[in-house]
Amino acid sequence: MSSEEMEVAETNHSENEDLNETEEMDEGDENGKSDAPKEVYLPAKQLEEGEELVCDKSVYVMYHQATTSSPCLSFDVIKDNLGDNRDTFPLTAYVVAGTQSPQAHTNNIIVMKLSNMHKTGKENDDDEEEDSDEEDEDEEKKPKMAGALIKHQGTVNRIRSTVYGEVVIAASWSELGKVNLWNLTTQLQAVDNDAKLVKYNKEQSNTVKPIYTFTGHQKEGFALDWCPTASGTLATGDCKRDIHIWKPGDNLTSWAVDQRPLVGHTDSVEDIQWSPNERSVLASCSVDKSIRIWDVRAAPNKACMLTADNAHESDVNVINWNKNEPFIVSGGDDGVLRVWDLRKFKDKTPLAIFKHHTAPIVSVEWHHTDAPVFASGGADNQIALWDLSVEKDAENSSEEVEGLPPQLLFIHQGQNDIKELHWHQQLPGVIISTAESGFNIFRTISV
């Protein structure tokens, strides 16, 4: 897609480059008019010579793009104070992301404010307006992106945020084997004020230090999750096989990390998920092909309660715990999605299996309120939306697309090398995704 994308330029402090005051995001292209009939593209189809894909904006309620000067492997949506269930446009979202730069010393954490995000396309108006008026209106509707930088040692493998007390804290996994905690108060204040943002990025971004750093992991890692029911409790897993549990201390600079790792996995821990209901229970997945359920009240060598060995045919990359039902969804290098009913986890048989992605699954997440709905992202450059409540309809089978499961609601494409996706829990139906090619922020007509 052609665009006039603007970047959040990362500050190279040795050269004292500046960050632009307020950056703009691309709204995506308008559909070109053509007399040729539209044809729905399925990912498995080979394009013929001269064929090209065009985004059908009519299936999006909202669609925007944003880029940073270095791609981001991981990000998280920051819970804000603007209210829940916000569906009045324009929309605003706050995000914290970590970069993957070729030079380890030029990586940053970026606290972003994405604002003025309007619905996709133009609303119908019976009255004709002058071209100048239309241009002014288009300018007013351009989405905005502001970014405050924090210098980070090494690539940010994964980043997750939480609200502890009234403070937003982010935990970042560095490729250098360290896990850092960051107080984001100053950065969030900066992205809300243009003058403060310019001053911050010029004078402060290079001097920010983590409020706590753990160096006890013996290898770098990716697994990281804050407990939603025990404020300040964190779990981190590394590429050796170790999982460590963090407990908050008396203040923001004090955390107690159990030096004894949970015993069970035999290879790299790829993802961790705390139970949404039980403060001592978490799930993990690994390159050893297993999914494990833990109770951290027990001694580390006895904490593993349940195990599904060979949960996938190869590495289990990601898992996500349903917020409303006792289900976990997992995605692996085999490109397969499996849904597990924890009430029958001992049977080690998934509730459902979906083979749609043609490359490893890299991200998966349940919708926070619509229990049967989840989204998956793959290295095949697809984001798929699923609804488990949909069943095959024998009477209307002719309306179903051959080769696609009826539970598949929507396929989103247009990003290269997708890394991670998240539903925005305060903006109904909005998904944010990061890839080598940048960020997408969108809402489909399906959810």
Buried (B, 14 or more C-beta within 10 A) or exposed (E): EEEEBBBBBBBEBEEEEEBBEBBBBBBBBEEEEEEEEEEEBEBEEEEEEEEEEEBEBEBBBBBBBBBBBBBBBBBBBBBBEEEEEBEEEBBBBBBBBBBBBEEBEBBBBBBBBBBBBBBBBEEEEEEEEEEEEEEEEEEEBBBBBBBBBBBBBBBBBBBBBBBBEEEBBBBBBBBBBBBBBBBBEBBBBBBBEEEBBBEBBBEBBBEBEBBBBBEBBEEBBBBBBBBBEBEBBBBBBBBBBBBBBBBBEEEBEEBEBBEEBBBBBEBBBBBBBBBBEEBBBBBBBBBBBBBBBBBBEEEBEEBBBBBBEEBBEBBBBBBBBBBBBBBBBBBBBBBBBBBBBBEEBEEBEBBBEBEBBEBBBBBBBBBBEBBBBBBBBBBBBBBBBBBBEBEEEEEEEEEEEEEBBBBBBBBBBBBEEBBBBBBBBBBBBBBBBBBBBBBBBBBBEBB
